[in-house]
Amino acid sequence: MRGRPVLRALPPAGEPSASPAIVTAPTRSAWLAVLSVAVGSFALVTTEFLPVGLLPSIAAELKVTEGLAGMMVTIPGLVAAFAAILVTIGVGKTDRRYVIWGLTATLIVSNLMVALSDSFTVILFGRALLGIGVGGFWAIGGALGNRLVPPEYATRATSIIFAGISLGTVAGVPAGALIGELVGWRVAFYAAGAVAVLVLLTQMWLLPRLPTTQSLTFAQLPELLRVKKARLGMLATLLIFIGQFAAYTYVTPFLSQVGGLNATTISALLLTYGAAGFVGNLIGGWTVARSVRTSMIATGLVMGLSAAALPLIGTSLWGATALIVIWGLAFGMMPISVQTWMFRAAPHAMESGGAVFVATAQISLASGALVGGVAVDHLGVSSAMLVGGVFAVAMAAVIAKWGEDDGKPSTKLHAVH
């Protein structure tokens, strides 16, 4: 399944000669299996952020405030934080193929619950179920790259899987906003459920058996926290995720109420944001290869200043467009910058500590949506942009003050190409 043997090229002229080595090249079915995991991560993360572009219409139909509607982002984030740890430990030595199938299935059930229910409480239960899938998938799915292809190609496979997460992060909001504008917010969740069915069928067809002889225990979890640079990375993750989602969860109400933009224009802006995020991911791959510390600082500053400036100069179409594009670039840089920092800080501890890192990111995401929602309900929608900006800039300040760049190239993650 994993590949077929081929000859490795001889070294260039002038370098010590060596006999050609046998390298196992991945088969087509191996790459298709990797792609099925990546598509699954894309579907899960896209659905996690789907409500952001739909908050005004959801709040209006269900007769709740927009701040309360933001709980549709907060709840799955909180549940995902615990699921990242509990699912990873709970599945023990279960074949990872079955685990991935089960996590994808939660996406189907969650979307149907949200699309069919008129009760906000039931909708939140559906979103909580999604959190189980997201947390488990982040912690387990990302580690499957080196199980599906030979070691020489593991980095490429891992980057493809993380590409699904990164693209889902920037695609979920514009996709939801566009579908919601055209045919209604419930159809967006029906569509996400239909995509999840196709993803599950694809995974059942393409994923090989993935048995494991090891299981994670609670005693292994603190390993990542014993590394000083990793602890700093966790703090940076906390700040940047809170900043991003305190502001971005409520960007649609801001553009509508403060910017005075109609739904069609907002959908177009969010699509532009997603496109900028993809470009930002490429830029992030370039910057972390040179200095991950610089990449982290730049991400925090650009994200924070662009979000905080929205209430000042984002009240016109051109001002809002410029700031949304700049913000999107920074958001695209965020995942690869943070993940690369953590992998460089403690490459030996990421298998056991990966669940802790995922839990930190998801708690921060949920906390950001909650903090932003409180600000919106008590101080107005513009305050969420300012709060988010302050947290993002604080991350840049923390890394500038205490962060050190080891100058080593990343061996785990690359930009999405």
VONU-560132 format. One record per residue (C-alpha): residue number from 1; residue in one letter; x, y, z. Coordinates in steps of 0.5 Angstrom, whole numbers, plus 500, padded with zeros to 3 digits. Each point is the difference from the previous one (the first is absolute). Layout:
BEGIN
ATOM  seq  type   px   py   pz
ATOM  NUM     A    X    Y    Z
...
//
This chain:
BEGIN
ATOM  seq  type   px   py   pz
ATOM    1     M  500  500  500
ATOM    2     R  505  505  502
ATOM    3     G  505  500  494
ATOM    4     R  504  496  495
ATOM    5     P  508  500  500
ATOM    6     V  504  505  496
ATOM    7     L  507  502  499
ATOM    8     R  502  507  504
ATOM    9     A  504  504  495
ATOM   10     L  508  500  501
ATOM   11     P  503  506  503
ATOM   12     P  502  506  496
ATOM   13     A  507  501  497
ATOM   14     G  505  502  505
ATOM   15     E  497  496  506
ATOM   16     P  502  494  503
ATOM   17     S  497  494  496
ATOM   18     A  496  495  502
ATOM   19     S  496  494  498
ATOM   20     P  493  501  498
ATOM   21     A  495  499  505
ATOM   22     I  493  497  500
ATOM   23     V  495  505  502
ATOM   24     T  492  498  500
ATOM   25     A  496  504  496
ATOM   26     P  493  501  502
ATOM   27     T  495  497  496
ATOM   28     R  494  503  497
ATOM   29     S  495  497  505
ATOM   30     A  505  503  506
ATOM   31     W  499  507  497
ATOM   32     L  493  499  499
ATOM   33     A  499  498  507
ATOM   34     V  504  506  503
ATOM   35     L  495  504  496
ATOM   36     S  494  497  503
ATOM   37     V  503  502  507
ATOM   38     A  501  507  497
ATOM   39     V  493  501  497
ATOM   40     G  497  497  507
ATOM   41     S  504  506  504
ATOM   42     F  498  505  495
ATOM   43     A  493  498  501
ATOM   44     L  500  500  507
ATOM   45     V  504  506  501
ATOM   46     T  495  504  495
ATOM   47     T  494  498  504
ATOM   48     E  503  502  506
ATOM   49     F  500  507  497
ATOM   50     L  494  500  496
ATOM   51     P  496  504  505
ATOM   52     V  504  506  500
ATOM   53     G  498  502  493
ATOM   54     L  493  499  502
ATOM   55     L  499  503  507
ATOM   56     P  495  505  498
ATOM   57     S  495  496  497
ATOM   58     I  501  494  505
ATOM   59     A  499  505  506
ATOM   60     A  494  504  496
ATOM   61     E  496  493  499
ATOM   62     L  501  497  506
ATOM   63     K  499  507  504
ATOM   64     V  506  500  504
ATOM   65     T  506  505  500
ATOM   66     E  506  500  496
ATOM   67     G  504  499  506
ATOM   68     L  496  494  502
ATOM   69     A  500  497  493
ATOM   70     G  508  500  500
ATOM   71     M  499  495  505
ATOM   72     M  500  495  494
ATOM   73     V  507  502  499
ATOM   74     T  502  500  508
ATOM   75     I  496  493  501
ATOM   76     P  504  495  495
ATOM   77     G  507  504  502
ATOM   78     L  499  498  507
ATOM   79     V  498  493  499
ATOM   80     A  505  499  495
ATOM   81     A  505  502  505
ATOM   82     F  498  494  505
ATOM   83     A  499  496  494
ATOM   84     A  507  501  497
ATOM   85     I  503  496  507
ATOM   86     L  494  496  502
ATOM   87     V  499  497  493
ATOM   88     T  508  499  499
ATOM   89     I  500  496  506
ATOM   90     G  493  497  500
ATOM   91     V  501  496  493
ATOM   92     G  506  497  503
ATOM   93     K  503  495  494
ATOM   94     T  494  500  496
ATOM   95     D  501  500  492
ATOM   96     R  501  507  499
ATOM   97     R  496  499  493
ATOM   98     Y  494  499  504
ATOM   99     V  501  506  505
ATOM  100     I  501  504  494
ATOM  101     W  493  497  497
ATOM  102     G  497  502  507
ATOM  103     L  502  507  500
ATOM  104     T  498  501  493
ATOM  105     A  493  497  502
ATOM  106     T  499  505  506
ATOM  107     L  500  506  494
ATOM  108     I  494  497  497
ATOM  109     V  496  499  506
ATOM  110     S  502  507  502
ATOM  111     N  498  504  494
ATOM  112     L  493  496  500
ATOM  113     M  499  502  507
ATOM  114     V  501  507  498
ATOM  115     A  497  500  494
ATOM  116     L  493  497  502
ATOM  117     S  499  503  507
ATOM  118     D  497  506  502
ATOM  119     S  502  500  507
ATOM  120     F  507  504  502
ATOM  121     T  501  495  505
ATOM  122     V  500  494  496
ATOM  123     I  504  504  495
ATOM  124     L  505  501  505
ATOM  125     F  500  492  502
ATOM  126     G  501  499  492
ATOM  127     R  506  505  500
ATOM  128     A  503  496  506
ATOM  129     L  500  494  497
ATOM  130     L  504  503  494
ATOM  131     G  505  502  505
ATOM  132     I  501  493  502
ATOM  133     G  502  499  492
ATOM  134     V  504  506  500
ATOM  135     G  504  499  506
ATOM  136     G  502  492  499
ATOM  137     F  501  502  492
ATOM  138     W  505  505  502
ATOM  139     A  504  496  505
ATOM  140     I  500  493  496
ATOM  141     G  499  502  493
ATOM  142     G  506  504  499
ATOM  143     A  505  495  502
ATOM  144     L  497  495  495
ATOM  145     G  505  502  494
ATOM  146     N  506  496  503
ATOM  147     R  495  494  500
ATOM  148     L  498  500  493
ATOM  149     V  506  502  496
ATOM  150     P  507  498  501
ATOM  151     P  505  504  505
ATOM  152     E  503  504  494
ATOM  153     Y  493  503  498
ATOM  154     A  497  501  507
ATOM  155     T  502  507  500
ATOM  156     R  496  501  493
ATOM  157     A  494  496  503
ATOM  158     T  500  504  506
ATOM  159     S  500  506  497
ATOM  160     I  494  498  495
ATOM  161     I  496  498  506
ATOM  162     F  501  507  504
ATOM  163     A  498  503  493
ATOM  164     G  493  497  501
ATOM  165     I  500  504  507
ATOM  166     S  503  506  498
ATOM  167     L  495  501  494
ATOM  168     G  494  498  504
ATOM  169     T  502  505  505
ATOM  170     V  500  506  494
ATOM  171     A  494  497  496
ATOM  172     G  495  498  505
ATOM  173     V  498  507  501
ATOM  174     P  499  502  493
ATOM  175     A  497  494  498
ATOM  176     G  495  501  505
ATOM  177     A  498  507  499
ATOM  178     L  500  499  492
ATOM  179     I  495  494  501
ATOM  180     G  496  503  505
ATOM  181     E  499  506  496
ATOM  182     L  498  496  494
ATOM  183     V  495  495  503
ATOM  184     G  500  501  508
ATOM  185     W  504  498  506
ATOM  186     R  497  493  501
ATOM  187     V  502  498  493
ATOM  188     A  507  502  501
ATOM  189     F  500  494  506
ATOM  190     Y  496  495  495
ATOM  191     A  506  501  495
ATOM  192     A  505  499  505
ATOM  193     G  497  494  503
ATOM  194     A  499  497  492
ATOM  195     V  508  502  499
ATOM  196     A  501  496  507
ATOM  197     V  496  494  497
ATOM  198     L  505  500  494
ATOM  199     V  506  501  504
ATOM  200     L  498  494  504
ATOM  201     L  499  495  494
ATOM  202     T  506  502  497
ATOM  203     Q  504  499  507
ATOM  204     M  497  493  500
ATOM  205     W  502  499  493
ATOM  206     L  507  502  501
ATOM  207     L  503  500  507
ATOM  208     P  504  493  501
ATOM  209     R  500  497  507
ATOM  210     L  504  504  505
ATOM  211     P  501  496  506
ATOM  212     T  504  502  506
ATOM  213     T  504  497  505
ATOM  214     Q  501  506  505
ATOM  215     S  495  504  503
ATOM  216     L  500  507  504
ATOM  217     T  500  501  507
ATOM  218     F  498  506  505
ATOM  219     A  507  499  503
ATOM  220     Q  503  502  493
ATOM  221     L  496  506  499
ATOM  222     P  504  505  504
ATOM  223     E  507  499  496
ATOM  224     L  499  506  495
ATOM  225     L  499  504  506
ATOM  226     R  507  498  503
ATOM  227     V  503  504  494
ATOM  228     K  501  508  501
ATOM  229     K  499  502  493
ATOM  230     A  494  495  499
ATOM  231     R  497  504  506
ATOM  232     L  501  506  497
ATOM  233     G  497  498  493
ATOM  234     M  494  497  504
ATOM  235     L  499  507  503
ATOM  236     A  501  503  493
ATOM  237     T  495  496  497
ATOM  238     L  495  502  506
ATOM  239     L  501  507  498
ATOM  240     I  499  500  493
ATOM  241     F  494  495  500
ATOM  242     I  497  504  505
ATOM  243     G  501  506  496
ATOM  244     Q  498  497  493
ATOM  245     F  494  497  502
ATOM  246     A  497  506  505
ATOM  247     A  500  504  494
ATOM  248     Y  499  496  494
ATOM  249     T  494  496  503
ATOM  250     Y  496  507  499
ATOM  251     V  503  503  494
ATOM  252     T  494  499  496
ATOM  253     P  496  504  505
ATOM  254     F  505  505  500
ATOM  255     L  500  501  492
ATOM  256     S  492  500  500
ATOM  257     Q  499  505  506
ATOM  258     V  506  504  500
ATOM  259     G  502  500  493
ATOM  260     G  493  500  497
ATOM  261     L  502  495  495
ATOM  262     N  495  495  497
ATOM  263     A  500  493  501
ATOM  264     T  502  499  493
ATOM  265     T  506  504  501
ATOM  266     I  502  497  506
ATOM  267     S  500  493  497
ATOM  268     A  505  503  495
ATOM  269     L  504  503  505
ATOM  270     L  500  493  504
ATOM  271     L  502  496  494
ATOM  272     T  506  506  499
ATOM  273     Y  502  498  507
ATOM  274     G  500  493  498
ATOM  275     A  505  501  494
ATOM  276     A  504  505  504
ATOM  277     G  501  494  505
ATOM  278     F  502  495  495
ATOM  279     V  506  505  498
ATOM  280     G  501  502  507
ATOM  281     N  502  492  501
ATOM  282     L  505  500  494
ATOM  283     I  503  506  503
ATOM  284     G  500  497  507
ATOM  285     G  504  494  497
ATOM  286     W  505  505  497
ATOM  287     T  501  504  507
ATOM  288     V  500  494  504
ATOM  289     A  506  497  496
ATOM  290     R  504  506  502
ATOM  291     S  498  502  507
ATOM  292     V  494  497  503
ATOM  293     R  501  506  506
ATOM  294     T  499  505  494
ATOM  295     S  494  496  497
ATOM  296     M  496  500  507
ATOM  297     I  502  507  502
ATOM  298     A  497  503  493
ATOM  299     T  494  495  500
ATOM  300     G  498  503  507
ATOM  301     L  501  508  498
ATOM  302     V  497  499  493
ATOM  303     M  494  497  503
ATOM  304     G  499  504  506
ATOM  305     L  501  507  496
ATOM  306     S  496  498  495
ATOM  307     A  494  498  504
ATOM  308     A  501  505  505
ATOM  309     A  500  505  494
ATOM  310     L  493  498  497
ATOM  311     P  496  504  505
ATOM  312     L  504  506  498
ATOM  313     I  501  500  492
ATOM  314     G  496  493  499
ATOM  315     T  493  504  499
ATOM  316     S  501  501  493
ATOM  317     L  500  495  494
ATOM  318     W  507  501  498
ATOM  319     G  503  501  507
ATOM  320     A  496  493  503
ATOM  321     T  503  497  493
ATOM  322     A  507  502  502
ATOM  323     L  500  498  507
ATOM  324     I  496  493  499
ATOM  325     V  505  498  494
ATOM  326     I  506  502  505
ATOM  327     W  497  496  506
ATOM  328     G  499  494  495
ATOM  329     L  507  500  499
ATOM  330     A  502  500  507
ATOM  331     F  495  495  502
ATOM  332     G  503  495  494
ATOM  333     M  507  501  503
ATOM  334     M  497  498  507
ATOM  335     P  499  492  500
ATOM  336     I  507  499  497
ATOM  337     S  504  505  504
ATOM  338     V  497  497  507
ATOM  339     Q  500  493  498
ATOM  340     T  508  501  497
ATOM  341     W  501  503  507
ATOM  342     M  498  494  504
ATOM  343     F  503  495  495
ATOM  344     R  507  503  501
ATOM  345     A  499  502  507
ATOM  346     A  499  492  502
ATOM  347     P  500  496  494
ATOM  348     H  501  494  505
ATOM  349     A  494  501  504
ATOM  350     M  495  502  494
ATOM  351     E  497  493  500
ATOM  352     S  498  500  507
ATOM  353     G  499  507  501
ATOM  354     G  496  501  494
ATOM  355     A  494  499  503
ATOM  356     V  501  506  505
ATOM  357     F  502  505  495
ATOM  358     V  494  498  496
ATOM  359     A  496  501  507
ATOM  360     T  503  507  501
ATOM  361     A  499  502  493
ATOM  362     Q  492  498  500
ATOM  363     I  499  503  507
ATOM  364     S  503  507  498
ATOM  365     L  496  499  494
ATOM  366     A  494  499  504
ATOM  367     S  502  506  505
ATOM  368     G  501  505  495
ATOM  369     A  493  499  497
ATOM  370     L  497  500  507
ATOM  371     V  504  507  502
ATOM  372     G  498  503  493
ATOM  373     G  493  498  501
ATOM  374     V  500  503  507
ATOM  375     A  503  506  497
ATOM  376     V  495  501  495
ATOM  377     D  494  499  504
ATOM  378     H  502  505  505
ATOM  379     L  505  505  496
ATOM  380     G  498  499  493
ATOM  381     V  502  496  494
ATOM  382     S  506  505  499
ATOM  383     S  503  498  507
ATOM  384     A  501  493  498
ATOM  385     M  505  503  494
ATOM  386     L  504  504  505
ATOM  387     V  500  494  506
ATOM  388     G  503  495  494
ATOM  389     G  505  505  498
ATOM  390     V  503  501  507
ATOM  391     F  500  492  501
ATOM  392     A  504  499  493
ATOM  393     V  505  506  501
ATOM  394     A  501  497  507
ATOM  395     M  502  494  497
ATOM  396     A  505  503  496
ATOM  397     A  503  504  506
ATOM  398     V  501  494  504
ATOM  399     I  504  496  494
ATOM  400     A  504  507  499
ATOM  401     K  502  500  508
ATOM  402     W  501  493  501
ATOM  403     G  500  496  494
ATOM  404     E  507  497  497
ATOM  405     D  501  498  493
ATOM  406     D  504  493  499
ATOM  407     G  501  502  493
ATOM  408     K  499  492  498
ATOM  409     P  495  499  494
ATOM  410     S  494  497  501
ATOM  411     T  499  492  499
ATOM  412     K  493  499  501
ATOM  413     L  496  505  497
ATOM  414     H  500  504  494
ATOM  415     A  496  505  496
ATOM  416     V  494  498  496
ATOM  417     H  502  499  493
//
